[in-house]
């Protein structure tokens, strides 16, 4: 209205008072008119603009996006590779292409055994909150559900706390087929590169089998619930039969190594507990076991994982952004939930360090002592001797897997006052309803127990078991029915026929199959967690009472953020991956009565030179090693019929033989 | 798409800032443009100049408003999408019918017998394992099934990879395309187009999971025995069944084959008991020990007439096939490609298509004068009348009287050239047999023309006169049709006839029937000796199904290498069974009732020649009911060939059998069609 009125006013003026100077008046009027017009248009514009321009902008971005998408799709698929080659120089041929040119052909059927966390799990039956997720991946893939309905997800991923099997009304099952573990998340390969290369020399679905299993269960329970072991047996038998009697090459990775160790005992054991394959099943059906990054003797990471949920397998941490884990997102106590969930998974207990003090070292002794990180060692050799001596003096007590306080970790054993925690009264129950319904066994323990644990100061591999027993009695009760962590004195003892010993290489004999070969392939050159410095959490009520003391740092002693590191592949220390093949099974020993030849193949880690290379073709990291060209080439040669000797026997970069020598173990 | 959405959800903040700036600038511009005319007017500027100055402004607005419109649409789309995602799963107003699995679980059904699913033709996925350079980046991607994007992106490459070798019927050199394994192979054919998914979901509700369900995926392009030769599929199936039998407490297996999977499994039944070089060496008791029942869904036991049309002129493919590739694409010469010819040259390399050619010759499918379905009434009005007649309690005699008045349709003439021919009495017809020899001799001259691109169909090797002679005034029954096919596609038939046979056995004890080419023909094999086994024929009825065709010669002969075409102008017969050049009978849209039901209704009923141990057979028919509205999707009471896999009644039957019910507990036969009457008319020695 105001616009109209304003417009009218000058008109009235004009009619009422005729100006003697019409030109000037007209000019004035024009100016006024123009001004009005501008005002008008401004008003109109501003009315439109807010929504309008927003829409306009979205439209613009959409169009640009589509154009880019179109261009991207039009781009020949070799373009990215071409660009990389321009920047980084020519790439080596993938091993598949190279070996195809050499004339290698598919010969032995191949079985992949995936490790912990890398294989997918899907929902078959769930509670109401999981509606619409039938046969969708809960684990692996995009993990979209973690963000959409986190509590529901945790509920479905957990197992029953008493039985270690499905909770009532929930059925989560492993994904089957090669898709189970080719990619863990979109773009994050696990087996895909190896599969693609094997396909080049003629492998396909009928000669490759992914032995996927529910990696949350204890090994024997995968058979009880899903018949996974029977399935592997039947598949191997079928593949051997349909491939002209060529025996199978087994490629287990990470925890799959232990799983397959379990399988080899299971399959030859008589029927009620085992698979009833008879004493020569392995000799008849298996040609080679190529263990990749095998935690034969466990990983120290598992301890901290169970103790305070802090160090998990790489893949988990990468998949679920680490920030989410530590913050109180949505007021959910994320870490506690994770802990509660992982403690229901029996399989994590298969990775607790085995062999006790004899393998992992005591209070003042450890096989790796005197280890100097390779970078430093190289420099020392060339330049100054002093530092080398110094670093030798600063001995690291790797044997103390958990120490409370940095000074405790460094002090001599005689200086430490330890108060035994085993008989300590756990004290009153501090479980508090304000802590929500997240149940971790710490709530049952009370302050007394927590204090007692801290008072014991330092724990070796042998003590760790007692510690876990004390901290999580229910979990360990379940676990000890399925796993054992000792060293057998007399393997003939009939008790070793029980399945709980089958996955411990120090308590089982290898099958009687002298023609078989066992490889251990793993990466070296990456600092790997070996021992921890802990502290008590200040506010204990609702939280996990222990925490890695990230302030503890010492360059000279490989101590960083409260973790003592050692050579390895980021997850598995060299000792665990290599000891059995370097000493425990070398030649005819009591663990290897038929003298199965063993080989060690180490792959020195070289980080990818540029971002374009992705995860690198020379990586030695626990999972990334699956894309290591040298490893893939070795595997392909084995699959095409090569023997260990033809590959060049052992290939060692680390001090594994030296360290193995130091371990006193009757063989 | 996700990234896209995220981008745009994050954008608004930035967008508002930016757009404000932009509008500021725009305003300034406009101010200027308004200032300019002011100055110009002062200098007596002409209005034309004025206009010119304004034009860029207007043009700018055109793009502007375009962007605005797109933005507007996108925003609304996201809003709706967002609202849709916020929607609770069960709207109070929209009552979702309870899935049969849930209901039966409440009844107390639990998983008992392990289940083996055998998918049919075209519904199983195929993926690439090794290919030519043009297929780079497609390693282990689906070429068949899924979204079919590669057809549009590189059609020639796709065709090359999906074809088989024309001589051997196996892989062409340098190409390996393999069946997708596992349940994902055939749960959905394309995104949203279920095949087995609903059945799997319902089975899961009563406790089934990976360890007691198996999808016997195989490469459906190969002949059945070749799936064993190349991929060891039959061995794998045997080993899986044995494994499931053992690991599920020695419970026998329930097999659920669909469509072509039915005859594939028939082949398996013979293969598994045959001795090793050719068979699986399971011994004579294998089936009796491991199999509880076979629930054939939409079985193509005696073949489908559709397959003939497919081979002859590539014009009728399986339902799923047409739906996947939009029908318009097939007919038009899109991008200058002769789509139909390509489809023909590709599908002719697939041996499995031959397995679907009608079996049993004139005895089953009728001759020039007679056919078992001859009194079928298609017109829905008449049919309703007739049904009312029956329902109203009038004796069936009156119904029959009514029928007899109809002039019988000559379904026996599967291919007739011209509508008139399809109705002529047989005495006026020329038969092929008389000139067969002559035809074969003349074949040497070829009219293949290098200018016609590189699409090879065997028609190129035939002379125009021969084609004329084949077509002129002829009608072909099942017997002569095979001769016709041998003439027009000699290579394909030669390959195929070493793998399949389409006759009827006179004496089943003849040792020649030990050859694998007879194993998939129910009329030339004996069922295994397993008296405790049960065989179900479950199929949909109530949909017009192709039974015979009226053909004509294609107009232009030169580069159009397919000389025959269905005469879609032939329409309307006395009882409404002729439509678009095709005679219809009752069936499930792909398989006529006769093919699906005859074996269960007569061929295997009781102790017969083909069923020496007297395995009990049951017919379960499901009357088609089109979905009431769009919301129902493909309907829960459909009887169509593929959609029947979502039929609630069928799913319930499967679940009950899987949970241990026998045929008698299900209520034995359940029949809506005339299958019993039709079967009675067929004279076959049992």
Interface residues (C-beta under 8 A of the other chain):
Chain A: X27 X30 X31 X34 X37 X38 X41 X42 X45 X49 X50 X52 X53 X54 X55 X56 X57 X58 X59 X60 X61 X62 X63 X65 X77 X78 X124 X125 X131 X132 X134 X135 X171 X173 X174 X176 X177 X178 X179 X182 X195 X196 X199 X200 X204 X205 X206 X226 X227 X230 X231 X234 X235 X237 X238 X241 X242
Chain B: X4 X7 X8 X11 X12 X15 X16 X18 X19 X20 X22 X23 X26 X27 X30 X31 X34 X35 X38 X41 X42 X64 X66 X67 X68 X69 X70 X71 X72 X74 X75 X89 X129 X130 X136 X137 X139 X140 X176 X178 X179 X181 X182 X183 X184 X187 X200 X201 X204 X205 X207 X209 X210 X211 X231 X232 X235 X236 X239 X240 X242 X243 X246 X247
